[in-house]
Amino acid sequence: MGNSTYYYKNREKILKKVREYDRTHKKIKKAYDKKRRLLKGYNQKKAIQHYSQRNHLPILIKKYKECQLKLEGCLINKKLEIHHKKYTKKIKDCLLICQNCHKKIHRKIENRNI
């Protein structure tokens, strides 16, 4: 009973402190929420990458057996990886390419965005 009487006697002071705390920490909370949203998207992409490594990679290797792009400096059938056009669990959105071609694709994408 003592706690409730303290609260009601000092309610205005407590509410004032809460509002002040919320104002000062609003920017911190916004930054935290933004980081959390970005991290959620990143984790979803990672989950899809692991899923396709386990499930799609063996199917694509059986089907194509070598790099689908064959750019300059291609390793053809060594160090094959999956490249996602869009991050979905569909096998249609995956390409089987070698490590060198994969790096070249991502360099072109990064340079285009700058």
Secondary structure as UniProt FT lines:
FT   HELIX           2..9
FT   HELIX           11..24
FT   HELIX           26..64
FT   TURN            72..73
FT   TURN            76..77
FT   STRAND          80..84
FT   HELIX           91..93
FT   STRAND          94..98
FT   HELIX           99..113
//
